[in-house]
C-alpha cells in the first residue's frame, strides 16, 4: 500500500498520521496532498461523508496494519 508508506514516512508518529490523514480525507485538498502524481492521474478523491471520529478509526487501522501480510480471519 504505497499511500500508507508515503504518509507514514511523512508522519511516523501514529498520533500525527491519524490526525493529518483523518482531517485530509474529511476535506481533501490537492495543495495539502503528498501525492501530486496520483492526483494528476486519478483526480482528487471525492468527499466520503464520514464523520471525523470514524475517519480516525479507519486511519488508526491503516497505520497499524501491515497489508503485505495475510491476516488470520481473511481468505485471500
C-alpha positions in Angstrom: 0.0 0.0 0.0 2.0 2.9 -1.4 -0.2 5.6 0.1 0.3 4.2 3.6 4.1 4.1 3.1 4.3 7.7 1.8 2.2 9.2 4.6 3.7 7.0 7.3 7.1 8.2 6.2 6.0 11.9 6.4 4.1 11.3 9.7 5.9 8.4 11.6 4.2 9.1 14.9 0.8 7.4 15.0 -0.9 10.4 16.5 0.4 12.7 13.7 -0.5 10.2 11.0 -4.1 9.8 12.3 -4.6 13.5 12.8 -3.4 14.5 9.4 -4.9 11.7 7.4 -8.4 11.8 9.0 -8.6 15.6 8.5 -7.3 15.3 5.0 -9.7 12.6 4.0 -12.6 14.5 5.5 -11.8 17.5 3.3 -9.2 16.5 0.6 -7.2 19.3 -0.9 -4.6 19.0 -3.7 -2.4 21.6 -2.1 -2.0 19.6 1.1 -1.6 16.2 -0.5 1.8 14.4 -0.7 0.8 12.5 -3.8 0.6 15.0 -6.6 1.2 12.4 -9.3 -1.7 10.3 -8.1 -4.0 13.4 -8.2 -2.9 14.3 -11.7 -3.5 10.7 -12.8 -6.7 9.9 -10.9 -8.0 13.3 -9.8 -8.6 14.4 -6.2 -10.6 11.9 -4.1 -14.3 12.9 -3.5 -15.7 13.8 -0.2 -16.7 10.5 1.5 -19.2 11.8 4.0 -17.7 10.1 7.1 -17.5 11.9 10.4 -14.1 12.7 11.9 -14.3 10.1 14.6 -14.9 7.3 12.0 -12.1 8.6 9.9 -9.8 8.5 12.9 -10.7 4.8 13.5 -10.1 4.0 9.9 -6.7 5.8 9.8 -5.6 4.1 13.0 -6.3 0.8 11.4 -4.4 1.8 8.3 -1.4 2.9 10.4 -1.3 -0.3 12.4 -2.0 -2.9 9.7 0.7 -4.4 7.5 -1.2 -5.0 4.3 1.6 -7.1 2.8 0.9 -9.9 5.3 -2.1 -12.3 5.4 -4.4 -11.9 8.3 -5.9 -14.8 10.2 -9.6 -14.1 9.6 -9.3 -13.3 5.9 -9.3 -15.6 3.0 -7.2 -14.4 0.1 
